Amino acid sequence: MKQFLLAITTLGMALSAQAVERDRVSAKISYTKQQLQSEDGANQVLTNLQIKILEACRGENDYRTKLKGHVDRECFDPMLANAISKIDAPNLTAVYHQRIEASAQRGSIAF
């Protein structure tokens, strides 16, 4: 079983009292082509992507990490969309869009 490793990066925001700085954040995830061939496998890859990106977007020194349930949307959303685009797998793209639609109907985030 061949493993693929995806490294994704985006600019995240680090807030300080003085100014807003943009820091590059990155996450790595491994997956197999076999996982992407089924909806269940694609769901698993998407969940792993979301967890890794969420962790990457929560900086150690960010006061918001202490807020339960906070997601830095300016970091998380583009980074996840970029990862989905780079992987370019129809099943993964489909489950990604399904989650976005479901969360929009619930009025919550796609996680």
N, C-alpha and C positions, 0 to 999 in steps of 0.2 A: 504494500500500500504506500503510494507516494504521497508525502506530506508537502503542502505548499505553505509558505510563510509570507504573510502580507504585512508590510510595515506601512503604516499610514501616519501622516502628519498634518497638522493644521496650526494655525495661529490661535492661541488661546489668550484670554485676557487675565492679566494679573493686576488687581486693583491695589493701589496704595493711596495714602492720604494726599500725596503730592501730585500724582499723575496716573494716567492709565497707560500701562505698557502691554505690548503684545509679546507673548512668549510662544515659541514653537513647542508643541506637545506631540508626542507620538505614542503609538500602540502597536504591538505585534500580536498576530493571531495565526495559528496554524490550522489548516483544514485539508481535506482530501477532495479530489475530484468526485470520488464516490459519494461523499456527503452531499455534494451539490446536485446530484442526479435525482434526488428524491425530495419531496416537500418536507418530510420529517427531518432529513439531514440539513436542508437549507434553513429550517427553523432553528436547528441547533447551532449552526454557524452564525446566524443572525443574532441569536441570544448571546453567544460568546463575543461577537463583535461589539454589541451594545455594552456588555459588562466591561470589556477592555477599554473601550472609548470613554465610558463613564469614569472609570478609574483614572485615565489619562487626563481628562478634563477637570478633575478635582485635584488641584495643586496642594501640596503639603502645607503651604503657608496661606492658603486661601481661607479666609474666615467663613466663607459660605459652605465649606465642606462640613462644618459643624452643624449646619442647618439640615435637619432630617428631610430627605427627599429632594433637596435642591439639585437641579441639573443646569449646568451652564449651557443654555441652548445655543449661544453664539459659538461655542466650541463643539458641542456634541452633534448638532444637526449637520453642519457641513462636513464634519469628519466622517460621520456615518454614511452620508450620501457619496462622498469621495470613495470610501471603501467599497460600497456596493458597485459603483461604477468601475473601479479597478478590477474587481473580481469578475465582473461581466458574466454572470451565470443566470440564465433565465429563471430557474426556480428560486434563487436567492432574491432576484429583483422582484419576482411576483409576491413572495411572502413579505418582503419589505413594504411594498405598496399596500398589501392587505392590512398590515399592522398600522400603517399611516391612516388608512381609511377608517379602520376600527377605532383608533384613538380619536380621530376627528369627530366621530359620531358620539363617543363617550365624553368628549371635551377634555381629554387627558393627553399625556405625552405617549409616543409610540415606544413604550418600553415595558 
